[in-house]
Amino acid sequence: MRAQDYTATRPLVVFHPGHSRWFEPLLAASLHHNLPLFVYPSQPGIHLEAALAGLLPLGFRGAVLEDPGLQALALDMLQHLEPEAIQARRVDLVLPELTGVRGFYLEPIALANLIRRYAFGDKALWLGPVRAELAQGLRGLSKVSVLSRSFPEGESFLELLPPSQRGVVAVAEVQAAVVARQADLIVYAGGSLQLSLLQPYHRVIALRPLPTEALRLVGEYLPPDEFQKFHLAALLEALGYALPPEAFAV
């Protein structure tokens, strides 16, 4: 690396509460593609606000917030927020600007990119705990239904989508079976899973590992690692470095 290249290199910090799953793949991708980033992990503890305020005066390129708790805490510490961060009430990337620090939330964009890349289906069923912060990532689908623990919980999730996309909230097993048969895409967010709901034509995007016994019952399966690759790619793209998800080893 030439001296001028080294001068242009700026730190990118990965904030996490303990062991980081994002640091090593971000570091490896940065080194392999010669990005002008010095990636390193840090545990901010109770000093998160001071750490974010120091990004600009210390010349940082930005900060990645890996932990959901840190993502929620950072929201009220920033001067500027992108629309996705406002709606999700979370921040996973912070960039310093002359007018203050700006917060982004890119996980739903990663989910939308993954769905678009694989064209897994047009009618989706969300299985497992609802994650309101990811609702924006489902907006490219024609219909989204939810298997929920309660009708109000499922309705509150669907209300985050445009009216034309809102499907059915299923709470009973019989109703869930009917809704599942009409779906071609399953988004599995964890928790208990009724194997009887799965069909050979289902494509599954797993945000949490799918039970082993379920793998033989579905047509195609994308594990959580694939979603993480798309998330890391979205984070670096917002920094100005467009790498494909395949650039990350997780």
Accessible surface in RSA format (square Angstrom, percent):
REM  Atomic radii and reference values for relative SASA: ProtOr
REM  Chains: A
REM  Algorithm: Lee & Richards
REM  Probe-radius: 1.40
REM  Slices: 20
REM RES _ NUM      All-atoms   Total-Side   Main-Chain    Non-polar    All polar
REM                ABS   REL    ABS   REL    ABS   REL    ABS   REL    ABS   REL
RES MET A   1   167.34  86.7  77.45  51.3  89.88 214.0  84.97  72.2  82.36 109.1
RES ARG A   2   148.55  62.4 140.80  71.8   7.76  18.5  65.89  90.1  82.66  50.1
RES ALA A   3    81.58  75.0  65.77 101.5  15.81  36.0  73.22 103.1   8.36  22.2
RES GLN A   4   112.51  62.9 101.04  73.8  11.47  27.3  54.06 115.1  58.45  44.3
RES ASP A   5    46.29  32.4  42.53  42.3   3.77   8.9  13.79  32.5  32.50  32.4
RES TYR A   6   163.41  76.3 159.50  90.7   3.91  10.2 111.37  83.7  52.04  64.2
RES THR A   7   112.75  80.2  89.61  90.8  23.13  55.1  72.50  97.4  40.25  60.8
RES ALA A   8    59.79  55.0  42.72  65.9  17.07  38.8  53.44  75.3   6.34  16.8
RES THR A   9    32.17  22.9  15.85  16.1  16.32  38.9  15.38  20.7  16.79  25.4
RES ARG A  10    91.43  38.4  91.33  46.6   0.10   0.2  34.98  47.8  56.45  34.2
RES PRO A  11    33.06  24.1  33.06  30.1   0.00   0.0  33.06  27.3   0.00   0.0
RES LEU A  12     0.03   0.0   0.03   0.0   0.00   0.0   0.03   0.0   0.00   0.0
RES VAL A  13     1.92   1.3   1.92   1.7   0.00   0.0   1.92   1.7   0.00   0.0
RES VAL A  14     0.00   0.0   0.00   0.0   0.00   0.0   0.00   0.0   0.00   0.0
RES PHE A  15     8.37   4.2   8.37   5.2   0.00   0.0   8.37   5.1   0.00   0.0
RES HIS A  16    14.02   7.7  14.02   9.7   0.00   0.0   9.54   9.8   4.48   5.2
RES PRO A  17    83.29  60.7  55.79  50.9  27.50 100.0  63.26  52.2  20.04 124.5
RES GLY A  18    29.57  36.5   0.00   N/A  29.57  36.5  27.94  76.7   1.63   3.7
RES HIS A  19   162.41  88.8 127.88  88.9  34.53  88.3  95.30  98.2  67.11  78.1
RES SER A  20    13.02  11.0   3.87   5.2   9.15  21.1   3.87   8.2   9.15  12.8
RES ARG A  21   138.97  58.4 127.37  64.9  11.61  27.6  61.20  83.6  77.77  47.1
RES TRP A  22    11.36   4.6  11.36   5.5   0.00   0.0   9.92   5.3   1.44   2.3
RES PHE A  23    41.24  20.6  41.24  25.5   0.00   0.0  41.24  25.0   0.00   0.0
RES GLU A  24   120.42  69.1 117.26  88.7   3.17   7.5  34.70  67.1  85.73  70.0
RES PRO A  25     7.94   5.8   6.54   6.0   1.40   5.1   7.63   6.3   0.31   1.9
RES LEU A  26     0.92   0.5   0.35   0.2   0.57   1.4   0.35   0.2   0.57   1.5
RES LEU A  27    51.66  28.8  51.66  37.0   0.00   0.0  51.66  36.3   0.00   0.0
RES ALA A  28    52.12  47.9  44.49  68.7   7.63  17.4  50.01  70.4   2.11   5.6
RES ALA A  29     1.37   1.3   0.00   0.0   1.37   3.1   1.07   1.5   0.30   0.8
RES SER A  30     1.68   1.4   1.14   1.5   0.54   1.2   0.44   0.9   1.24   1.7
RES LEU A  31   119.52  66.6 105.44  75.4  14.08  35.4 107.90  75.8  11.62  31.3
RES HIS A  32   145.00  79.2 119.95  83.4  25.05  64.1  77.30  79.7  67.70  78.8
RES HIS A  33    69.61  38.0  48.95  34.0  20.66  52.9  35.77  36.9  33.83  39.4
RES ASN A  34   126.40  87.2 102.05  98.6  24.35  58.6  28.41  68.4  97.99  94.7
RES LEU A  35    22.35  12.4  15.45  11.1   6.90  17.3  15.48  10.9   6.88  18.5
RES PRO A  36    48.94  35.7  44.71  40.8   4.23  15.4  47.30  39.0   1.64  10.2
RES LEU A  37    10.20   5.7   0.14   0.1  10.07  25.3   0.14   0.1  10.07  27.1
RES PHE A  38   119.84  60.0 117.57  72.8   2.27   5.9 119.84  72.7   0.00   0.0
RES VAL A  39     4.42   2.9   0.76   0.7   3.67   8.8   0.76   0.7   3.67   9.9
RES TYR A  40    67.78  31.6  67.78  38.6   0.00   0.0  47.70  35.8  20.08  24.8
RES PRO A  41    51.02  37.2  37.71  34.4  13.31  48.4  37.97  31.3  13.05  81.1
RES SER A  42    35.12  29.7  27.85  37.2   7.26  16.7  11.54  24.6  23.58  33.0
RES GLN A  43   113.08  63.2  86.00  62.8  27.08  64.5  19.61  41.7  93.47  70.9
RES PRO A  44    11.58   8.4   1.11   1.0  10.47  38.1   8.87   7.3   2.71  16.9
RES GLY A  45    55.10  67.9   0.00   N/A  55.10  67.9  43.10 118.3  12.00  26.9
RES ILE A  46   164.24  93.5 128.45  95.7  35.79  86.3 136.87  98.6  27.37  74.3
RES HIS A  47   116.93  63.9 114.06  79.3   2.88   7.4  75.80  78.1  41.13  47.9
RES LEU A  48     4.20   2.3   3.85   2.8   0.35   0.9   3.85   2.7   0.35   0.9
RES GLU A  49   103.96  59.7 102.43  77.5   1.53   3.6  28.03  54.2  75.93  62.0
RES ALA A  50    70.16  64.5  52.30  80.7  17.86  40.6  59.28  83.5  10.88  28.8
RES ALA A  51    32.86  30.2  16.05  24.8  16.81  38.2  28.27  39.8   4.60  12.2
RES LEU A  52     1.41   0.8   1.41   1.0   0.00   0.0   1.41   1.0   0.00   0.0
RES ALA A  53    67.68  62.2  48.02  74.1  19.67  44.7  54.72  77.1  12.96  34.3
RES GLY A  54    15.53  19.2   0.00   N/A  15.53  19.2  15.39  42.2   0.15   0.3
RES LEU A  55     3.04   1.7   2.88   2.1   0.16   0.4   3.04   2.1   0.00   0.0
RES LEU A  56    69.97  39.0  61.21  43.8   8.75  22.0  61.79  43.4   8.17  22.0
RES PRO A  57   106.03  77.3  64.04  58.4  41.99 152.6  76.23  62.9  29.80 185.2
RES LEU A  58   128.25  71.4 103.26  73.9  24.99  62.8 107.89  75.8  20.36  54.8
RES GLY A  59    33.21  41.0   0.00   N/A  33.21  41.0  29.79  81.8   3.42   7.7
RES PHE A  60    23.50  11.8  23.47  14.5   0.03   0.1  23.47  14.2   0.03   0.1
RES ARG A  61    53.42  22.4  53.25  27.1   0.17   0.4   4.86   6.6  48.56  29.4
RES GLY A  62     0.00   0.0   0.00   N/A   0.00   0.0   0.00   0.0   0.00   0.0
RES ALA A  63     0.00   0.0   0.00   0.0   0.00   0.0   0.00   0.0   0.00   0.0
RES VAL A  64     0.36   0.2   0.36   0.3   0.00   0.0   0.36   0.3   0.00   0.0
RES LEU A  65     0.00   0.0   0.00   0.0   0.00   0.0   0.00   0.0   0.00   0.0
RES GLU A  66    20.31  11.7  12.75   9.6   7.56  18.0   7.50  14.5  12.81  10.5
RES ASP A  67    37.01  25.9  34.48  34.3   2.53   6.0   3.09   7.3  33.92  33.8
RES PRO A  68    73.24  53.4  71.15  64.9   2.09   7.6  71.41  59.0   1.83  11.3
RES GLY A  69    38.46  47.4   0.00   N/A  38.46  47.4  34.06  93.5   4.40   9.9
RES LEU A  70    13.94   7.8  13.47   9.6   0.47   1.2  13.47   9.5   0.47   1.3
RES GLN A  71     5.87   3.3   5.87   4.3   0.00   0.0   0.00   0.0   5.87   4.5
RES ALA A  72    51.40  47.3  42.15  65.1   9.24  21.0  42.53  59.9   8.86  23.5
RES LEU A  73   105.21  58.6  97.87  70.0   7.34  18.5 101.58  71.3   3.63   9.8
RES ALA A  74     0.00   0.0   0.00   0.0   0.00   0.0   0.00   0.0   0.00   0.0
RES LEU A  75     7.28   4.1   4.89   3.5   2.39   6.0   4.89   3.4   2.39   6.4
RES ASP A  76   122.37  85.7  87.92  87.5  34.45  81.5  35.54  83.6  86.82  86.6
RES MET A  77    52.90  27.4  32.68  21.6  20.22  48.1  37.00  31.5  15.90  21.1
RES LEU A  78    20.28  11.3   0.00   0.0  20.28  51.0   1.45   1.0  18.84  50.7
RES GLN A  79   118.01  66.0  84.33  61.6  33.68  80.2  43.28  92.1  74.73  56.7
RES HIS A  80    53.59  29.3  49.10  34.1   4.49  11.5  39.52  40.7  14.07  16.4
RES LEU A  81    45.81  25.5  26.92  19.3  18.89  47.5  26.92  18.9  18.89  50.8
RES GLU A  82    44.86  25.8  44.76  33.9   0.10   0.2   2.00   3.9  42.86  35.0
RES PRO A  83    93.49  68.1  87.76  80.0   5.73  20.8  90.01  74.3   3.49  21.7
RES GLU A  84    50.16  28.8  50.11  37.9   0.05   0.1   6.06  11.7  44.10  36.0
RES ALA A  85     0.00   0.0   0.00   0.0   0.00   0.0   0.00   0.0   0.00   0.0
RES ILE A  86    92.40  52.6  88.95  66.3   3.45   8.3  88.95  64.1   3.45   9.4
RES GLN A  87    73.70  41.2  47.78  34.9  25.92  61.7  30.00  63.9  43.70  33.1
RES ALA A  88    11.42  10.5   0.00   0.0  11.42  26.0   2.15   3.0   9.27  24.6
RES ARG A  89   133.82  56.2 129.68  66.1   4.14   9.9  58.02  79.3  75.80  45.9
RES ARG A  90    56.18  23.6  56.18  28.6   0.00   0.0   2.06   2.8  54.12  32.8
RES VAL A  91     0.00   0.0   0.00   0.0   0.00   0.0   0.00   0.0   0.00   0.0
RES ASP A  92     0.00   0.0   0.00   0.0   0.00   0.0   0.00   0.0   0.00   0.0
RES LEU A  93     0.00   0.0   0.00   0.0   0.00   0.0   0.00   0.0   0.00   0.0
RES VAL A  94     0.00   0.0   0.00   0.0   0.00   0.0   0.00   0.0   0.00   0.0
RES LEU A  95    19.97  11.1  19.97  14.3   0.00   0.0  19.97  14.0   0.00   0.0
RES PRO A  96    18.65  13.6   1.37   1.2  17.28  62.8   1.37   1.1  17.28 107.4
RES GLU A  97    56.27  32.3  49.90  37.7   6.38  15.2  30.59  59.2  25.68  21.0
RES LEU A  98   169.82  94.6 138.95  99.4  30.87  77.6 139.03  97.6  30.80  82.9
RES THR A  99   103.79  73.8  78.31  79.4  25.48  60.7  79.69 107.0  24.10  36.4
RES GLY A 100    13.30  16.4   0.00   N/A  13.30  16.4  12.56  34.5   0.74   1.7
RES VAL A 101     9.86   6.5   9.73   8.8   0.13   0.3   9.73   8.5   0.13   0.4
RES ARG A 102    57.44  24.1  57.44  29.3   0.00   0.0   6.02   8.2  51.42  31.2
RES GLY A 103     0.00   0.0   0.00   N/A   0.00   0.0   0.00   0.0   0.00   0.0
RES PHE A 104    33.93  17.0  33.93  21.0   0.00   0.0  33.93  20.6   0.00   0.0
RES TYR A 105     1.09   0.5   0.00   0.0   1.09   2.8   0.00   0.0   1.09   1.3
RES LEU A 106    12.62   7.0  12.62   9.0   0.00   0.0  12.62   8.9   0.00   0.0
RES GLU A 107    19.40  11.1  19.40  14.7   0.00   0.0   0.13   0.2  19.27  15.7
RES PRO A 108     1.05   0.8   0.66   0.6   0.39   1.4   0.93   0.8   0.13   0.8
RES ILE A 109    63.12  35.9  60.92  45.4   2.20   5.3  63.04  45.4   0.08   0.2
RES ALA A 110     0.00   0.0   0.00   0.0   0.00   0.0   0.00   0.0   0.00   0.0
RES LEU A 111     0.00   0.0   0.00   0.0   0.00   0.0   0.00   0.0   0.00   0.0
RES ALA A 112    22.40  20.6  18.70  28.9   3.70   8.4  20.33  28.6   2.06   5.5
RES ASN A 113    42.74  29.5  39.86  38.5   2.88   6.9  11.25  27.1  31.49  30.4
RES LEU A 114     0.41   0.2   0.41   0.3   0.00   0.0   0.41   0.3   0.00   0.0
RES ILE A 115    14.13   8.0  13.64  10.2   0.49   1.2  13.64   9.8   0.49   1.3
RES ARG A 116   163.31  68.6 142.16  72.5  21.16  50.4  77.77 106.3  85.55  51.8
RES ARG A 117   112.49  47.2  80.60  41.1  31.90  75.9  42.86  58.6  69.64  42.2
RES TYR A 118    74.59  34.8  55.48  31.6  19.12  49.7  44.54  33.5  30.06  37.1
RES ALA A 119    78.60  72.3  55.48  85.6  23.13  52.6  63.96  90.1  14.65  38.8
RES PHE A 120     6.84   3.4   6.84   4.2   0.00   0.0   6.84   4.1   0.00   0.0
RES GLY A 121    22.93  28.3   0.00   N/A  22.93  28.3  12.64  34.7  10.30  23.1
RES ASP A 122    70.90  49.7  70.33  70.0   0.56   1.3  28.68  67.5  42.22  42.1
RES LYS A 123   106.00  51.7 106.00  65.0   0.00   0.0  49.35  44.4  56.65  60.3
RES ALA A 124     4.06   3.7   0.99   1.5   3.07   7.0   0.99   1.4   3.07   8.1
RES LEU A 125     0.61   0.3   0.61   0.4   0.00   0.0   0.61   0.4   0.00   0.0
RES TRP A 126     1.16   0.5   1.01   0.5   0.15   0.4   1.08   0.6   0.07   0.1
RES LEU A 127     3.18   1.8   3.18   2.3   0.00   0.0   3.18   2.2   0.00   0.0
RES GLY A 128    19.76  24.4   0.00   N/A  19.76  24.4  11.38  31.2   8.38  18.8
RES PRO A 129    67.96  49.5  63.02  57.4   4.95  18.0  67.27  55.5   0.70   4.3
RES VAL A 130    35.64  23.5  18.07  16.4  17.56  42.3  18.07  15.7  17.56  47.6
RES ARG A 131    47.24  19.8  44.64  22.8   2.59   6.2  27.56  37.7  19.68  11.9
RES ALA A 132    52.81  48.6  46.83  72.3   5.98  13.6  46.96  66.1   5.85  15.5
RES GLU A 133    15.01   8.6  13.69  10.4   1.32   3.1   1.50   2.9  13.52  11.0
RES LEU A 134     0.00   0.0   0.00   0.0   0.00   0.0   0.00   0.0   0.00   0.0
RES ALA A 135     0.00   0.0   0.00   0.0   0.00   0.0   0.00   0.0   0.00   0.0
RES GLN A 136    30.35  17.0  20.14  14.7  10.21  24.3  11.27  24.0  19.08  14.5
RES GLY A 137     1.66   2.0   0.00   N/A   1.66   2.0   0.45   1.2   1.21   2.7
RES LEU A 138     0.52   0.3   0.52   0.4   0.00   0.0   0.52   0.4   0.00   0.0
RES ARG A 139   115.16  48.4  95.70  48.8  19.46  46.3  34.71  47.4  80.45  48.8
RES GLY A 140    74.90  92.4   0.00   N/A  74.90  92.4  41.16 112.9  33.74  75.6
RES LEU A 141     7.91   4.4   3.24   2.3   4.67  11.7   3.70   2.6   4.21  11.3
RES SER A 142    48.94  41.4  33.71  45.0  15.23  35.1  41.84  89.1   7.10   9.9
RES LYS A 143    79.06  38.6  78.80  48.3   0.26   0.6  46.35  41.7  32.70  34.8
RES VAL A 144     0.56   0.4   0.56   0.5   0.00   0.0   0.56   0.5   0.00   0.0
RES SER A 145    10.83   9.2  10.83  14.5   0.00   0.0   1.11   2.4   9.72  13.6
RES VAL A 146     0.00   0.0   0.00   0.0   0.00   0.0   0.00   0.0   0.00   0.0
RES LEU A 147    30.04  16.7  25.89  18.5   4.15  10.4  25.89  18.2   4.15  11.2
RES SER A 148     9.90   8.4   0.00   0.0   9.90  22.8   4.96  10.6   4.94   6.9
RES ARG A 149   200.46  84.2 163.90  83.6  36.56  87.1  87.90 120.1 112.56  68.2
RES SER A 150    46.02  38.9  41.77  55.7   4.26   9.8  35.69  76.0  10.33  14.5
RES PHE A 151   111.63  55.8 108.47  67.2   3.17   8.2 108.47  65.8   3.17   9.1
RES PRO A 152    96.74  70.5  87.24  79.5   9.50  34.5  92.46  76.3   4.28  26.6
RES GLU A 153    40.34  23.2  32.81  24.8   7.52  17.9  23.88  46.2  16.46  13.4
RES GLY A 154     0.00   0.0   0.00   N/A   0.00   0.0   0.00   0.0   0.00   0.0
RES GLU A 155    55.22  31.7  55.22  41.8   0.00   0.0  11.70  22.6  43.52  35.5
RES SER A 156    60.58  51.2  52.80  70.5   7.78  17.9  40.93  87.2  19.65  27.5
RES PHE A 157     2.03   1.0   0.50   0.3   1.53   4.0   2.03   1.2   0.00   0.0
RES LEU A 158     2.33   1.3   2.33   1.7   0.00   0.0   2.33   1.6   0.00   0.0
RES GLU A 159   104.75  60.1  88.52  67.0  16.23  38.6  23.97  46.4  80.78  66.0
RES LEU A 160    55.37  30.8  48.95  35.0   6.43  16.2  53.10  37.3   2.27   6.1
RES LEU A 161     2.60   1.4   0.00   0.0   2.60   6.5   1.08   0.8   1.52   4.1
RES PRO A 162    47.85  34.9  41.02  37.4   6.84  24.9  47.39  39.1   0.47   2.9
RES PRO A 163   102.37  74.6  89.35  81.4  13.02  47.3  89.92  74.2  12.45  77.4
RES SER A 164    87.65  74.1  68.08  90.9  19.57  45.1  59.24 126.1  28.42  39.8
RES GLN A 165    10.44   5.8  10.44   7.6   0.00   0.0   8.64  18.4   1.80   1.4
RES ARG A 166    87.34  36.7  73.75  37.6  13.59  32.4  22.25  30.4  65.09  39.4
RES GLY A 167    22.81  28.1   0.00   N/A  22.81  28.1   4.96  13.6  17.84  40.0
RES VAL A 168    63.88  42.0  60.61  54.9   3.27   7.9  63.88  55.5   0.00   0.0
RES VAL A 169     6.48   4.3   0.00   0.0   6.48  15.6   0.00   0.0   6.48  17.6
RES ALA A 170     0.12   0.1   0.12   0.2   0.00   0.0   0.12   0.2   0.00   0.0
RES VAL A 171    73.47  48.3  45.52  41.2  27.95  67.4  45.52  39.6  27.95  75.8
RES ALA A 172    53.26  49.0  45.22  69.8   8.04  18.3  53.26  75.0   0.00   0.0
RES GLU A 173   111.61  64.1 102.16  77.3   9.45  22.5  29.47  57.0  82.13  67.1
RES VAL A 174   121.68  80.1 117.82 106.7   3.86   9.3 121.35 105.4   0.32   0.9
RES GLN A 175    71.02  39.7  65.85  48.1   5.17  12.3  29.23  62.2  41.79  31.7
RES ALA A 176     0.56   0.5   0.05   0.1   0.51   1.2   0.56   0.8   0.00   0.0
RES ALA A 177    28.37  26.1  27.12  41.8   1.25   2.8  27.95  39.4   0.42   1.1
RES VAL A 178    64.06  42.2  63.80  57.8   0.26   0.6  63.80  55.4   0.26   0.7
RES VAL A 179     9.89   6.5   9.11   8.3   0.77   1.9   9.11   7.9   0.77   2.1
RES ALA A 180     0.45   0.4   0.45   0.7   0.00   0.0   0.45   0.6   0.00   0.0
RES ARG A 181   129.28  54.3 116.00  59.1  13.28  31.6  42.12  57.6  87.16  52.8
RES GLN A 182   117.73  65.8  99.10  72.4  18.63  44.4  41.39  88.1  76.34  57.9
RES ALA A 183     5.37   4.9   2.89   4.5   2.49   5.7   4.20   5.9   1.18   3.1
RES ASP A 184    46.08  32.3  46.08  45.9   0.00   0.0  20.74  48.8  25.33  25.3
RES LEU A 185     0.00   0.0   0.00   0.0   0.00   0.0   0.00   0.0   0.00   0.0
RES ILE A 186     0.83   0.5   0.83   0.6   0.00   0.0   0.83   0.6   0.00   0.0
RES VAL A 187     0.82   0.5   0.82   0.7   0.00   0.0   0.82   0.7   0.00   0.0
RES TYR A 188     7.63   3.6   7.63   4.3   0.00   0.0   0.63   0.5   7.00   8.6
RES ALA A 189     9.20   8.5   0.26   0.4   8.94  20.3   0.31   0.4   8.89  23.6
RES GLY A 190     6.03   7.4   0.00   N/A   6.03   7.4   6.03  16.6   0.00   0.0
RES GLY A 191    53.93  66.5   0.00   N/A  53.93  66.5  33.96  93.2  19.98  44.7
RES SER A 192   119.83 101.3  82.79 110.5  37.04  85.3  57.80 123.1  62.03  86.9
RES LEU A 193    28.88  16.1   2.69   1.9  26.19  65.8   4.75   3.3  24.13  64.9
RES GLN A 194    65.63  36.7  57.16  41.8   8.47  20.2  37.35  79.5  28.27  21.4
RES LEU A 195    60.11  33.5  52.90  37.8   7.21  18.1  53.07  37.3   7.04  18.9
RES SER A 196    85.28  72.1  54.12  72.2  31.16  71.8  59.58 126.9  25.70  36.0
RES LEU A 197     1.72   1.0   0.62   0.4   1.10   2.8   1.68   1.2   0.04   0.1
RES LEU A 198    12.75   7.1   0.50   0.4  12.25  30.8   0.50   0.4  12.25  33.0
RES GLN A 199    41.18  23.0  41.18  30.1   0.00   0.0   0.49   1.0  40.69  30.9
RES PRO A 200   102.25  74.5  91.45  83.4  10.80  39.3  93.33  77.1   8.92  55.5
RES TYR A 201   105.58  49.3  92.88  52.8  12.71  33.1  96.12  72.2   9.46  11.7
RES HIS A 202     0.00   0.0   0.00   0.0   0.00   0.0   0.00   0.0   0.00   0.0
RES ARG A 203    79.64  33.4  79.64  40.6   0.00   0.0   3.03   4.1  76.62  46.4
RES VAL A 204     0.00   0.0   0.00   0.0   0.00   0.0   0.00   0.0   0.00   0.0
RES ILE A 205     0.80   0.5   0.80   0.6   0.00   0.0   0.80   0.6   0.00   0.0
RES ALA A 206     0.21   0.2   0.00   0.0   0.21   0.5   0.00   0.0   0.21   0.6
RES LEU A 207     7.57   4.2   1.74   1.2   5.84  14.7   1.82   1.3   5.76  15.5
RES ARG A 208   128.22  53.8 128.22  65.4   0.00   0.0  34.40  47.0  93.81  56.9
RES PRO A 209    97.51  71.1  87.27  79.6  10.24  37.2  87.27  72.1  10.24  63.6
RES LEU A 210    12.57   7.0   1.05   0.7  11.53  29.0   1.18   0.8  11.40  30.7
RES PRO A 211    41.03  29.9  28.70  26.2  12.33  44.8  41.03  33.9   0.00   0.0
RES THR A 212   110.84  78.8 102.76 104.2   8.08  19.3  66.38  89.2  44.47  67.2
RES GLU A 213    89.70  51.5  82.74  62.6   6.96  16.6  37.58  72.7  52.12  42.6
RES ALA A 214     0.00   0.0   0.00   0.0   0.00   0.0   0.00   0.0   0.00   0.0
RES LEU A 215    74.39  41.4  61.85  44.2  12.55  31.5  62.00  43.5  12.40  33.4
RES ARG A 216   192.63  80.9 152.57  77.8  40.06  95.4  75.62 103.3 117.01  70.9
RES LEU A 217    46.53  25.9  41.36  29.6   5.17  13.0  45.67  32.1   0.86   2.3
RES VAL A 218    15.86  10.4   1.26   1.1  14.60  35.2   1.26   1.1  14.60  39.6
RES GLY A 219    46.30  57.1   0.00   N/A  46.30  57.1  18.67  51.2  27.63  61.9
RES GLU A 220    79.79  45.8  73.80  55.8   5.99  14.3  34.03  65.8  45.75  37.4
RES TYR A 221    63.02  29.4  40.33  22.9  22.69  59.0  34.47  25.9  28.55  35.2
RES LEU A 222    19.69  11.0  19.57  14.0   0.12   0.3  19.57  13.7   0.12   0.3
RES PRO A 223    54.85  40.0  54.10  49.3   0.75   2.7  54.10  44.7   0.75   4.7
RES PRO A 224    31.30  22.8  27.84  25.4   3.45  12.6  28.04  23.2   3.26  20.3
RES ASP A 225    71.90  50.4  71.87  71.5   0.03   0.1  10.98  25.8  60.91  60.7
RES GLU A 226    25.60  14.7  25.08  19.0   0.52   1.2   1.65   3.2  23.95  19.6
RES PHE A 227    13.89   6.9  13.82   8.6   0.07   0.2  13.82   8.4   0.07   0.2
RES GLN A 228    18.13  10.1  14.66  10.7   3.47   8.3  12.06  25.7   6.07   4.6
RES LYS A 229    53.16  25.9  53.16  32.6   0.00   0.0   6.25   5.6  46.92  50.0
RES PHE A 230     8.25   4.1   6.97   4.3   1.29   3.3   7.03   4.3   1.23   3.5
RES HIS A 231     7.07   3.9   7.07   4.9   0.00   0.0   1.80   1.9   5.28   6.1
RES LEU A 232     0.06   0.0   0.06   0.0   0.00   0.0   0.06   0.0   0.00   0.0
RES ALA A 233     9.73   8.9   9.31  14.4   0.42   1.0   9.38  13.2   0.35   0.9
RES ALA A 234     5.70   5.2   1.49   2.3   4.21   9.6   3.50   4.9   2.20   5.8
RES LEU A 235     0.11   0.1   0.11   0.1   0.00   0.0   0.11   0.1   0.00   0.0
RES LEU A 236     1.68   0.9   1.68   1.2   0.00   0.0   1.68   1.2   0.00   0.0
RES GLU A 237   102.69  59.0  92.67  70.1  10.02  23.8  23.56  45.6  79.13  64.6
RES ALA A 238    35.90  33.0   6.22   9.6  29.67  67.5  18.94  26.7  16.95  44.9
RES LEU A 239     1.69   0.9   0.00   0.0   1.69   4.2   0.24   0.2   1.45   3.9
RES GLY A 240    62.47  77.0   0.00   N/A  62.47  77.0  33.93  93.1  28.54  63.9
RES TYR A 241    42.00  19.6  37.46  21.3   4.53  11.8  30.98  23.3  11.02  13.6
RES ALA A 242    85.18  78.3  53.99  83.3  31.19  70.9  56.14  79.1  29.04  76.9
RES LEU A 243    24.62  13.7  15.01  10.7   9.61  24.2  16.47  11.6   8.15  21.9
RES PRO A 244    68.50  49.9  61.09  55.7   7.41  26.9  67.59  55.8   0.91   5.6
RES PRO A 245    12.13   8.8  12.13  11.1   0.00   0.0  12.13  10.0   0.00   0.0
RES GLU A 246   108.68  62.4  80.86  61.2  27.83  66.3  68.27 132.1  40.41  33.0
RES ALA A 247    25.70  23.6   0.89   1.4  24.81  56.4  11.42  16.1  14.27  37.8
RES PHE A 248     3.27   1.6   0.00   0.0   3.27   8.5   0.85   0.5   2.42   6.9
RES ALA A 249    81.72  75.1  63.08  97.3  18.64  42.4  69.14  97.4  12.59  33.3
RES VAL A 250    62.89  41.4   2.36   2.1  60.53 145.9  30.67  26.7  32.22  87.4
END  Absolute sums over single chains surface
CHAIN  1 A    11925.2       9495.8       2429.4       7180.2       4745.0
END  Absolute sums over all chains
TOTAL         11925.2       9495.8       2429.4       7180.2       4745.0
